[in-house]
């Protein structure tokens, strides 16, 4: 929305009412970007007040989709009043039919990478007619661009299961996406031709839709000062020597994998800062840490309950969904990071796997370290140009 507003476009941004306070500070053009809070109806089975997937664990995401679908009458009323030229949407697969009725163009703006959509949900797979099995996903769909994407069996099994899962009332995850892509007027991705061009072109041909490249949409550096506690902590270390580990707000590890992760970081002997949610079954981060861990890393290891555009070297630990294919693209196609090795059988990693991957990217004298750093620097320069 900020990027569109930079070019003088007037934006109406629909969002759940209780989410408004989280995003208001990011509105760089309040004269052009107007937030419109939408009341998300309560659906039986959801905690009271839950509005987004960030509010609930993954098994409850389908109910969030059901609640979102119930907002259609309110959205229609606003669109009739606003009369916009275009509507950008992601999971609301009913929007193209609504906007067509109102004479408005619809653009599915996909938050999942084009490589993931093309590999998993290409019309060439004929998912609606034949379904999708884990064996199907071990091979790319017909005509898919040559790439480093190669799924392991446990990954294929997990992804096949996700495509079949209910994702709203009476609609599967795959059906929701396929309907959005098939019914819209155009498809947009937060990327550029230089990085994901072949995958976007493939999707455009498969769905017979115009493709829009939004560019990387790199966020502006924050203008506010760093909190004093972080400024004080980080000032103790030289630039580019501290490992920063995070998996995002919706990723929750199992306790054994959480412990292997932090033990692996300890093994590196390097200072680190970890920002994660408590693992499954733990109320707090502290209660999930291995025995004696905090005492051993005191002063060098810190645990606290967009990487390509800074100087962080990337260690990739894909957990679910599009993270898997994104990791293959970044470690394989772009060669800008190293993926942590996992067991071919069950997808688990050990502390030694974490240690090995971190040391590989931190070793500026090794061939792999030199290649990754050079490629990272090249793409950073491109993205910030």
ABEGO torsion letter per residue (X at the ends): XAAAAAAGBBBBBBBBAAAAAAAAAABABAAABBBBBBBBBBBBGBBBGBABAAABBAAAAAAAAAAAAAAAAAAAAAAAAAGBABBBBAABAAAAAAAAAAGBBBBBBBABBAAAAAAAABAAAGAAAAEBBAAAAABBBBGBBBBABBBBAAAAAAAAAAAABBBEBGBBAAAAAAAAAAABABBBBBBBAAAAAAAAAAAAAAAGBBBBBAEAGBBBBBABBBBAAAAAAAAABBBGABBBBBAEAABBBBAAAAAAAAAAAAAAGBBBBBBBBBBBGBABAAAABBBGAAAAABGABBBBXXAAABABBBBBBBABEAAAAAAAAAAAAAGABBBBBBBAAAGBBBAAAAAAAAAAAABAABAAAAAAAAAAAAAAAAAAX
